Amino acid sequence: MKNKEEFSTEFYHNLLKAFIDTGDLPDASLYDDDALTMYLYGVMNDASVASQVLSDEIAARIFMDTMMQFVSQSLQKAAFQYQRCNSERMRLQDAYQWSYTKRRDNWQALVQEIGDRYREFGFEQDFYQNSFSGAENWRDDALWETLLHDWSECMAQRLSHQKCEQLRSHTDSYDRQLRTNLEAATRYVKEHAVSPDRFCQSWALMGGRWNTYEFERLQRVVQLQQRYPVLQQITDRMGRVAHASGKQRIGYSSGFAEQMQHASKSDIIGVGMGNDLNTLLPTEIAQYFDAEMENVFLHKYVTRSLQTFDYQSRMINPARSLCTRPAQLRGPIVVCVDTSGSMQGEPFNIALSMMMRLSEMCYSAKRRCYLIAFSVQANPKDVLQDRTRLLDFFTHRPSGDTDAHRMLDAVFSLLYTNPLYAGADVLWVTDFRIPLPRKESLHQMQEVRKSGTRFYGLQIGIAENRWLPYFDAMYQIS
């Protein structure tokens, strides 16, 4: 049995990164029973692909993103199939606790059911029917455990088979997509003299699929960074990390405080989109159990477009103390982007350009970056861990009013509860046409500033800004 980490997104990312950095291929004999690793091995072993990827920075980035898009979708599909087996795994565990009476009354139906489902995976139904037919053989604990062990093994074999079949059905299309991306994108970059940095900012938001029209649209947003140099100034200033020789300061956490948590299932506050099977709307649950709708449901699961309930609760969480340490630049950042109706047009494009610059910087430097898109609601996204949701953000159009309450709750929750964001710098990108929140929130902003967190603002437009006293620095594009 392989280590669980070997089948994580990080494992496949590291495997591809090692190939790009060194040209080394993994030892195929170590992973010959993992279909996804073997597929990646075959692609990396292709001489034409390797010659491009190992000699060109842009080709390497195209290769990494295209392959990781395939990896992400494959793992999500595998996770979906695993979740669908939850009820069967629970029944299996329950069967270990069956009394002798229950075994006597139910072994025949159980063996028949397992046989019908797993005969093609080697389940020996005849053997168990004959074995349990003897006088009170259902009392044989060793035989019963062997039956349940074989049931578990067959279940694992079926999941592995489904994973292989899903891979086999999509590898040809991804092979073509990879070669199209490498050929078309690298040719365009050479013909138009696009710098690697400008290319990567746009390419990161194309979902691993080259499209000239979409790339040029995104490039127009990237070019706003030349028109507004302040965007680069902000990028250079954002984020600190603890370091003994640092001249700056960074805050750390201790104690407890009551905070809003979106993960606790108590109060329904609305309907959203995602792929959490525990929060599905009834209409989606109906598709989940309908065999004829399985492909539709699976597509919505992978693309995070299932309709789900949104929840919110108050919980007691760790709170920040006044403890600070020396720090230097290049630490974690939190970016709050205003997506209300007042940001339509050029202001929102500037906000997108700022986010493109920051997210690419964090991707290249392996820095933590958390995006909170807010209007009336607040929608947190981990930029590096969840690229799909970042793509959703860039296709969003501003609408609605502006309310800082939920956004601030999300910021405080992150700063208080996630040690990876201890002392993170917080940037607001907005026109600051935002009513001041309740006094408790403003007081909390001041408290986290005292403990080392810094609040920066990028004001787009010339509206009256009543938030100035609560920020460490304010930039403006008028």
C-alpha positions in Angstrom: 0.0 0.0 0.0 1.5 3.4 -1.0 1.8 6.3 1.3 -1.4 8.5 1.1 0.8 11.5 0.3 1.9 9.9 -2.9 -1.5 10.3 -4.3 -2.0 13.9 -3.3 -1.9 16.9 -5.6 1.4 17.9 -4.0 3.0 14.5 -4.9 2.1 14.9 -8.6 3.2 18.5 -8.6 6.6 17.6 -7.1 7.0 14.8 -9.6 6.4 17.2 -12.5 8.6 19.9 -10.9 11.5 17.5 -10.5 11.3 16.6 -14.2 11.2 20.3 -15.2 14.1 21.3 -13.0 16.4 18.3 -13.6 15.0 16.3 -16.5 14.9 13.2 -14.3 12.1 10.7 -14.7 10.6 8.9 -11.7 11.4 5.2 -11.2 8.4 3.6 -13.0 8.8 0.4 -11.1 7.8 2.2 -7.9 4.5 3.4 -9.2 3.5 0.9 -11.8 0.2 0.3 -10.0 -0.8 4.0 -10.1 -2.3 4.7 -13.5 -2.0 8.5 -13.1 1.7 8.4 -12.3 2.3 6.1 -15.2 0.4 8.4 -17.6 2.6 11.3 -16.5 5.6 9.1 -16.9 4.7 8.4 -20.5 4.2 12.1 -21.3 7.5 13.0 -19.7 9.3 10.2 -21.5 8.1 11.6 -24.9 11.2 13.0 -26.6 9.4 15.9 -28.4 7.7 17.1 -25.2 10.8 16.8 -23.2 13.0 18.8 -25.7 10.5 21.7 -25.5 9.9 21.6 -21.8 13.5 21.3 -20.7 14.7 24.1 -23.0 12.1 26.8 -22.7 10.7 28.5 -19.6 7.3 29.2 -21.1 7.0 25.7 -22.4 7.8 24.4 -19.0 5.0 26.5 -17.4 2.5 25.4 -20.1 3.5 21.8 -19.4 3.1 22.1 -15.7 -0.3 23.9 -15.7 -1.8 21.6 -18.4 -0.7 18.4 -16.6 -1.8 19.7 -13.2 -5.2 20.6 -14.6 -5.5 17.0 -15.7 -4.2 15.7 -12.4 -6.7 17.9 -10.5 -9.7 16.7 -12.5 -8.6 13.1 -12.2 -8.2 13.3 -8.4 -11.5 15.0 -8.0 -13.3 12.3 -10.0 -11.5 9.6 -8.0 -12.5 11.4 -4.7 -16.1 11.6 -6.0 -16.2 7.9 -6.6 -14.7 7.2 -3.2 -17.3 9.4 -1.5 -20.0 7.4 -3.3 -18.8 4.3 -1.5 -19.2 5.8 1.9 -22.5 4.1 2.7 -21.1 0.7 1.5 -18.0 1.2 3.7 -20.2 2.0 6.7 -22.2 -1.2 6.0 -18.9 -3.2 5.8 -17.7 -1.8 9.2 -21.1 -2.5 10.7 -20.9 -6.2 9.5 -17.9 -6.7 11.7 -20.2 -6.2 14.7 -23.0 -8.5 13.6 -24.2 -10.9 16.2 -24.3 -14.6 15.4 -28.0 -14.4 15.0 -27.8 -11.6 12.5 -25.1 -13.6 10.6 -27.3 -16.6 10.5 -30.3 -14.7 9.2 -28.4 -12.4 6.7 -25.3 -14.2 5.4 -26.9 -15.5 2.3 -28.3 -12.2 1.2 -25.0 -10.5 1.9 -22.9 -13.0 -0.1 -25.4 -12.8 -3.0 -25.2 -9.0 -3.0 -21.4 -8.9 -2.9 -21.3 -11.5 -5.6 -23.7 -9.6 -7.9 -21.6 -6.5 -7.5 -18.0 -7.8 -7.5 -18.0 -11.1 -9.5 -15.9 -9.5 -12.2 -13.4 -8.4 -9.6 -12.7 -12.0 -8.4 -15.2 -12.4 -5.5 -15.6 -16.1 -5.0 -19.4 -16.3 -4.3 -19.7 -20.1 -4.7 -16.9 -20.6 -2.2 -18.6 -18.6 0.5 -22.0 -20.1 -0.2 -20.6 -23.6 0.2 -18.5 -22.6 3.3 -21.4 -21.0 5.2 -23.9 -23.8 4.2 -22.3 -26.1 6.7 -23.7 -26.5 10.2 -23.5 -23.2 12.0 -20.4 -22.1 10.0 -21.7 -18.6 10.3 -20.2 -18.8 13.8 -16.7 -19.1 12.4 -15.2 -15.7 13.2 -12.1 -16.3 11.0 -14.3 -17.2 8.0 -16.6 -14.2 8.6 -13.6 -11.8 8.7 -12.2 -13.3 5.5 -15.5 -12.6 3.8 -15.4 -9.0 4.9 -11.8 -8.6 4.0 -12.5 -9.9 0.5 -15.4 -7.5 0.3 -13.1 -4.6 1.2 -10.5 -5.7 -1.3 -13.0 -5.9 -4.1 -14.3 -2.5 -3.3 -10.7 -1.1 -3.6 -10.2 -3.0 -6.9 -13.4 -1.4 -8.3 -12.3 2.1 -7.3 -8.9 1.5 -8.9 -10.6 0.1 -12.1 -12.8 3.2 -12.3 -9.8 5.5 -11.9 -8.0 3.7 -14.7 -11.1 3.8 -17.0 -11.6 7.5 -16.4 -7.9 8.2 -17.2 -8.0 6.0 -20.3 -11.1 7.9 -21.6 -9.4 11.3 -21.3 -5.7 10.8 -22.0 -6.0 11.1 -25.8 -7.7 14.5 -25.5 -5.2 15.8 -23.0 -2.3 14.6 -25.1 -3.7 16.7 -28.0 -4.4 19.6 -25.7 -0.8 19.6 -24.4 0.7 19.6 -27.8 -1.7 22.3 -29.0 -0.8 24.4 -26.0 2.9 24.0 -26.5 2.9 24.7 -30.2 0.4 27.6 -30.4 1.3 29.4 -27.2 5.1 29.3 -27.7 4.7 30.5 -31.3 2.4 33.4 -30.2 4.9 34.4 -27.5 7.8 34.5 -30.0 5.8 36.4 -32.7 4.6 39.0 -30.3 7.6 39.2 -28.0 5.6 38.6 -24.8 7.7 38.5 -21.7 7.6 35.4 -19.5 6.1 37.4 -16.6 3.3 38.9 -18.7 2.6 35.5 -20.3 2.4 33.6 -17.0 0.0 36.2 -15.5 -2.5 35.6 -18.3 -1.9 31.9 -18.9 -2.5 31.2 -15.2 -6.2 32.2 -15.7 -6.8 30.2 -18.9 -7.5 26.8 -17.2 -4.7 25.0 -19.0 -6.2 25.6 -22.5 -4.8 28.0 -25.0 -7.1 30.4 -26.7 -5.7 33.4 -28.5 -8.7 35.7 -28.0 -8.9 35.0 -24.3 -5.1 35.4 -23.9 -5.3 38.9 -25.6 -8.2 39.9 -23.4 -6.3 39.0 -20.3 -3.2 40.7 -21.6 -5.1 44.0 -21.8 -5.7 43.7 -18.1 -2.1 42.8 -17.4 -1.0 45.9 -19.3 -2.7 48.1 -16.8 0.3 47.5 -14.6 2.4 49.6 -16.9 -0.2 52.4 -16.9 -0.4 52.3 -13.1 3.1 51.6 -11.6 1.6 51.8 -8.1 0.4 48.2 -8.6 4.0 47.0 -8.7 4.8 49.2 -5.7 2.1 47.5 -3.7 3.2 44.0 -4.8 6.8 44.7 -3.7 5.6 45.8 -0.2 3.1 43.1 0.6 3.8 40.3 3.0 6.3 39.6 5.8 7.7 36.4 7.3 9.4 35.8 10.6 13.2 36.1 10.3 15.8 36.7 13.0 17.6 39.4 11.1 14.5 41.2 9.8 14.0 44.9 10.5 10.2 44.7 10.4 7.8 43.1 12.9 5.2 40.3 12.6 2.4 39.3 15.0 1.6 35.9 16.4 -1.4 34.3 18.0 -2.6 33.0 21.4 -5.7 33.0 23.6 -9.3 32.6 22.4 -12.1 34.8 20.9 -15.5 34.3 19.4 -15.4 34.5 15.7 -17.7 33.7 12.7 -17.0 30.4 11.0 -18.5 29.4 7.7 -17.5 25.7 8.1 -19.9 25.0 11.0 -23.2 23.6 9.9 -25.9 25.3 11.9 -27.5 28.4 10.3 -28.4 28.4 6.6 -27.6 31.9 5.2 -28.1 31.2 1.5 -27.4 29.1 -1.5 -24.0 28.8 -3.2 -22.0 26.7 -5.6 -19.4 24.1 -4.8 -18.8 20.4 -4.5 -19.4 19.6 -0.8 -21.6 16.5 -0.9 -22.7 17.2 2.7 -24.5 20.5 1.8 -26.3 19.5 -1.4 -29.7 20.9 -2.2 -32.4 18.3 -2.6 -32.5 18.6 -6.4 -28.8 17.8 -6.6 -29.2 14.9 -4.2 -31.8 13.5 -6.6 -29.2 13.6 -9.5 -26.6 12.0 -7.2 -28.7 8.9 -6.8 -29.9 8.8 -10.4 -27.6 6.5 -12.4 -28.7 8.1 -15.7 -27.7 11.5 -14.4 -24.3 10.3 -13.1 -22.2 12.0 -15.9 -24.1 15.3 -15.4 -23.6 15.2 -11.7 -19.9 14.2 -12.0 -19.3 17.2 -14.3 -20.9 19.6 -11.9 -18.9 18.0 -9.0 -15.5 18.5 -10.8 -16.3 22.0 -11.9 -17.7 23.0 -8.5 -21.0 24.0 -9.9 -23.3 22.0 -7.6 -25.9 24.0 -5.7 -25.2 23.8 -2.0 -26.4 25.4 1.2 -24.2 28.1 2.8 -23.8 28.0 6.5 -22.4 30.3 9.2 -22.0 29.9 12.9 -20.1 31.5 15.9 -17.4 29.5 17.5 -14.6 30.0 20.0 -11.3 30.2 18.2 -7.7 31.1 19.0 -7.1 34.9 19.3 -4.1 37.1 18.5 -1.9 38.3 21.4 0.5 41.3 21.3 3.5 39.1 20.8 5.6 40.1 17.8 8.9 38.9 16.2 11.4 40.3 13.7 10.3 39.8 10.1 11.4 40.4 6.6 9.4 40.7 3.3 8.0 37.7 1.4 5.4 36.4 3.9 1.7 35.6 3.5 -0.9 38.1 2.2 -4.6 38.5 2.3 -6.3 40.4 -0.5 -9.9 41.7 -0.2 -11.3 42.8 -3.5 -14.5 44.8 -3.8 -16.9 43.1 -6.3 -19.9 45.5 -5.8 -21.7 47.3 -8.5 -19.7 50.6 -8.0 -16.6 48.8 -9.2 -17.9 48.1 -12.7 -15.6 48.9 -15.7 -12.1 50.2 -15.4 -12.0 50.0 -11.5 -12.6 46.3 -11.5 -10.1 45.7 -14.3 -7.5 47.5 -12.2 -8.5 45.2 -9.3 -8.1 42.2 -11.5 -4.7 43.4 -12.7 -3.6 43.8 -9.1 -4.7 40.3 -8.3 -3.0 38.9 -11.3 0.2 40.5 -10.3 0.0 39.3 -6.7 -1.2 35.7 -7.4 1.6 35.2 -10.0 4.2 36.6 -7.5 2.9 34.2 -4.8 2.8 31.2 -7.2 6.5 31.8 -8.3 7.7 32.4 -4.7 5.5 29.8 -3.0 4.0 32.4 -0.8 0.6 32.1 0.8 -2.1 34.2 -0.7 -5.8 34.4 0.3 -8.4 36.2 -1.7 -11.7 37.4 -0.2 -14.1 38.8 -2.9 -16.8 40.8 -1.2 -19.9 42.8 -1.9 -22.8 41.9 0.3 -21.4 38.4 0.9 -17.8 37.5 1.4 -16.3 34.6 -0.7 -12.8 33.4 0.5 -10.5 31.6 -1.8 -7.1 30.1 -1.2 -5.3 31.3 -4.4 -2.6 28.6 -4.5 -4.6 25.6 -3.3 -7.8 26.2 -5.4 -7.0 27.6 -8.8 -10.5 26.6 -10.1 -12.2 29.0 -7.8 -9.7 31.7 -8.7 -10.8 31.3 -12.3 -14.4 31.7 -11.2 -13.4 35.0 -9.6 -11.9 36.4 -12.8 -15.1 35.6 -14.7 -17.2 37.4 -12.1 -18.9 40.8 -12.9 -19.4 43.4 -10.2 -22.9 43.7 -8.8 -24.8 44.5 -5.7 -24.1 46.7 -2.7 -21.0 46.8 -0.4 -20.9 45.5 3.1 -17.7 45.2 5.1 -19.1 43.1 7.9 -18.8 39.7 6.4 -15.5 40.5 4.8 -14.0 41.6 8.1 -15.4 38.5 9.8 -13.6 36.4 7.2 -10.3 38.3 7.6 -10.3 38.0 11.4 -11.3 34.4 11.3 -8.3 33.7 9.0 -5.8 35.7 11.1 -7.0 34.2 14.3 -7.4 30.5 13.4 -4.9 29.7 10.6 -1.2 29.7 11.8 0.0 29.9 8.2 -1.4 33.4 8.0 -0.1 34.6 11.4 1.0 38.2 10.8 -0.2 38.3 7.2 -0.5 41.7 5.5 -4.0 42.6 4.4 -4.7 44.6 1.3 -8.1 46.1 0.3 -8.7 46.9 -3.3 -11.9 49.0 -3.5 -13.3 52.4 -4.2 -13.9 52.7 -0.4 -17.5 53.6 -0.9 -18.1 51.3 2.0 -20.1 52.3 5.1 -18.1 52.0 8.3 -19.0 48.7 10.2 -20.0 48.3 13.8 -17.6 49.7 16.4 -16.6 46.2 17.5 -15.1 45.5 14.0 -13.2 48.7 13.9 -11.8 48.0 17.4 -10.8 44.5 16.3 -8.9 46.1 13.3 -7.0 48.3 15.7 -6.2 45.3 17.9 -4.7 43.2 15.2 -2.7 46.2 13.9 -1.2 46.6 17.4 -0.1 42.9 17.3 1.7 43.3 14.0 -0.8 42.9 11.2 -0.7 45.7 8.6 -3.7 46.9 6.6 -3.0 48.5 3.2 -5.5 50.0 0.9 -5.7 50.6 -2.9 -8.4 53.2 -3.4 -9.7 53.3 -7.0 -11.5 56.6 -7.6 -11.8 59.8 -5.5 -14.7 59.1 -3.2 -14.5 60.3 0.4 -12.6 57.8 2.4 -13.6 57.5 6.0 -11.4 54.4 6.5 -8.0 56.2 6.5 -7.4 56.1 10.3 -7.7 52.3 10.3 -5.0 51.7 7.7 -1.2 51.6 7.8 -0.9 53.0 4.2 -3.3 54.0 1.5 -2.5 54.1 -2.2 -4.8 55.8 -4.7 -5.6 55.6 -8.4 -7.8 58.5 -9.4 
